[in-house]
Amino acid sequence: MHTKKPQDTFVMMSELVLPNDTNTLGNLMGGKLMHWMDIAAAIASQKHCNCPVVTVSVDNVSFTQPIQLGNLLTIEAKLTRSFSTSMEVYLRVWGEDLTAQYKYLSNEAYMTFVALDNHGKPRKVPELIPETDLEKTMFDGALRRRQLRLILGGKMKTEDAGELRALFIK
Ligand SMILES: CC(C)(COP(=O)(O)OP(=O)(O)OC[C@H]1O[C@@H](n2cnc3c(N)ncnc32)[C@H](O)[C@@H]1OP(=O)(O)O)[C@@H](O)C(=O)NCCC(=O)NCCS
């Protein structure tokens, strides 16, 4: 299986926020945004493993700044690390007022996807090799984030989360 680089998985997706996408305050609805984020992250994952994927986990999403009706929304998604059958994707969401020429970060999130074989069972994915310093930092952090997710999901015991525990216990 060929190794891949984070840049091989990069996805940029834009949408114009239309009336049907907004709440009564004229801001993009959170659920609509998460729908688009899910799609962008699934594409990034599929660029890595070249097979069907499913969302297995979404980390907390904080909506720092609302995206208003008529603004442009741009989602950037890129893999930070692949494990055995799962892949962590980092997403950044930008809003942009094209008239005022003002661009702002709306939120960031991590999502995890699992690659599936023809029987719908998890299948192995290629190794991801980080290149830049930032990609290497995110690659290292992905191990701890995965341990936290698996503990919260009841799939790992705290005593098995060595790298995560090391942050708190010297
Ligand atoms: C994802 C799914 C295929 C995993 O099947 P499973 O039999 O539980 O498989 P495993 O326990 O071996 O887990 C497979 C991978 O998922 C990872 N995983 C499982 N639960 C996880 C969680 N809560 N957070 C992060 N990763 C998780 C495991 O670590 C493993 O990754 P690895 O092989 O890289 O170590 C299965 O749970 C499923 O189909 N879930 C529904 C997915 C879906 O419908 N998504 C859309 C939701 S609307």
The ligand as an SDF file (V2000), in Angstrom:
LIG
                    3D

 48 50  0  0  0  0  0  0  0  0999 V2000
  -17.3960    2.6910   12.1450 C   0  0  0  0  0  0  0  0  0  0  0  0
  -17.7030    1.1970   12.2530 C   0  0  0  0  0  0  0  0  0  0  0  0
  -17.5790    0.5380   10.8700 C   0  0  0  0  0  0  0  0  0  0  0  0
  -16.6580    0.5960   13.2020 C   0  0  0  0  0  0  0  0  0  0  0  0
  -16.9390   -0.7550   13.2970 O   0  0  0  0  0  0  0  0  0  0  0  0
  -16.4130   -1.5990   14.5700 P   0  0  0  0  0  0  0  0  0  0  0  0
  -16.8090   -2.9820   14.3670 O   0  0  0  0  0  0  0  0  0  0  0  0
  -16.8150   -0.8730   15.8080 O   0  0  0  0  0  0  0  0  0  0  0  0
  -14.8640   -1.5430   14.3330 O   0  0  0  0  0  0  0  0  0  0  0  0
  -13.6870   -1.2920   15.3450 P   0  0  0  0  0  0  0  0  0  0  0  0
  -14.0710   -1.2880   16.7850 O   0  0  0  0  0  0  0  0  0  0  0  0
  -12.6350   -2.2390   14.8910 O   0  0  0  0  0  0  0  0  0  0  0  0
  -13.2410    0.1910   14.9690 O   0  0  0  0  0  0  0  0  0  0  0  0
  -12.7890    0.4950   13.6830 C   0  0  0  0  0  0  0  0  0  0  0  0
  -11.9780    1.7460   13.7960 C   0  0  0  0  0  0  0  0  0  0  0  0
  -12.8020    2.7880   14.2890 O   0  0  0  0  0  0  0  0  0  0  0  0
  -12.1650    3.3960   15.3880 C   0  0  0  0  0  0  0  0  0  0  0  0
  -13.1780    3.8830   16.2980 N   0  0  0  0  0  0  0  0  0  0  0  0
  -14.1970    3.1850   16.8260 C   0  0  0  0  0  0  0  0  0  0  0  0
  -14.9260    3.9950   17.6240 N   0  0  0  0  0  0  0  0  0  0  0  0
  -14.3480    5.2050   17.5760 C   0  0  0  0  0  0  0  0  0  0  0  0
  -14.6270    6.4620   18.1830 C   0  0  0  0  0  0  0  0  0  0  0  0
  -15.6730    6.6390   19.0090 N   0  0  0  0  0  0  0  0  0  0  0  0
  -13.8070    7.5070   17.9270 N   0  0  0  0  0  0  0  0  0  0  0  0
  -12.7570    7.3550   17.1010 C   0  0  0  0  0  0  0  0  0  0  0  0
  -12.4300    6.1870   16.4920 N   0  0  0  0  0  0  0  0  0  0  0  0
  -13.2250    5.1420   16.7370 C   0  0  0  0  0  0  0  0  0  0  0  0
  -11.3210    2.3060   16.0110 C   0  0  0  0  0  0  0  0  0  0  0  0
  -10.2780    2.8450   16.7720 O   0  0  0  0  0  0  0  0  0  0  0  0
  -10.8120    1.6360   14.7570 C   0  0  0  0  0  0  0  0  0  0  0  0
   -9.7590    2.3910   14.2030 O   0  0  0  0  0  0  0  0  0  0  0  0
   -8.2900    1.7480   13.9290 P   0  0  0  0  0  0  0  0  0  0  0  0
   -8.5090    0.4680   13.1680 O   0  0  0  0  0  0  0  0  0  0  0  0
   -7.5960    2.7670   13.0990 O   0  0  0  0  0  0  0  0  0  0  0  0
   -7.6640    1.5260   15.2630 O   0  0  0  0  0  0  0  0  0  0  0  0
  -19.1320    0.9240   12.8260 C   0  0  0  0  0  0  0  0  0  0  0  0
  -19.1540    1.3270   14.1950 O   0  0  0  0  0  0  0  0  0  0  0  0
  -20.1900    1.6710   12.0620 C   0  0  0  0  0  0  0  0  0  0  0  0
  -20.5920    1.2680   10.9910 O   0  0  0  0  0  0  0  0  0  0  0  0
  -20.6660    2.7810   12.6500 N   0  0  0  0  0  0  0  0  0  0  0  0
  -21.6850    3.6200   11.9850 C   0  0  0  0  0  0  0  0  0  0  0  0
  -21.0210    4.6120   11.0290 C   0  0  0  0  0  0  0  0  0  0  0  0
  -22.0350    5.5520   10.4400 C   0  0  0  0  0  0  0  0  0  0  0  0
  -23.1270    5.1580   10.0840 O   0  0  0  0  0  0  0  0  0  0  0  0
  -21.6650    6.8360   10.3880 N   0  0  0  0  0  0  0  0  0  0  0  0
  -22.5690    7.8590    9.9950 C   0  0  0  0  0  0  0  0  0  0  0  0
  -23.2800    8.3190   11.2130 C   0  0  0  0  0  0  0  0  0  0  0  0
  -24.6770    9.2690   10.8690 S   0  0  0  0  0  0  0  0  0  0  0  0
  1  2  1  0
  2  3  1  0
  2  4  1  0
  2 36  1  0
  4  5  1  0
  5  6  1  0
  6  7  2  0
  6  8  1  0
  6  9  1  0
  9 10  1  0
 10 11  2  0
 10 12  1  0
 10 13  1  0
 13 14  1  0
 14 15  1  0
 15 16  1  0
 15 30  1  0
 16 17  1  0
 17 18  1  0
 17 28  1  0
 18 19  1  0
 18 27  1  0
 19 20  2  0
 20 21  1  0
 21 22  1  0
 21 27  2  0
 22 23  1  0
 22 24  2  0
 24 25  1  0
 25 26  2  0
 26 27  1  0
 28 29  1  0
 28 30  1  0
 30 31  1  0
 31 32  1  0
 32 33  2  0
 32 34  1  0
 32 35  1  0
 36 37  1  0
 36 38  1  0
 38 39  2  0
 38 40  1  0
 40 41  1  0
 41 42  1  0
 42 43  1  0
 43 44  2  0
 43 45  1  0
 45 46  1  0
 46 47  1  0
 47 48  1  0
M  END
$$$$
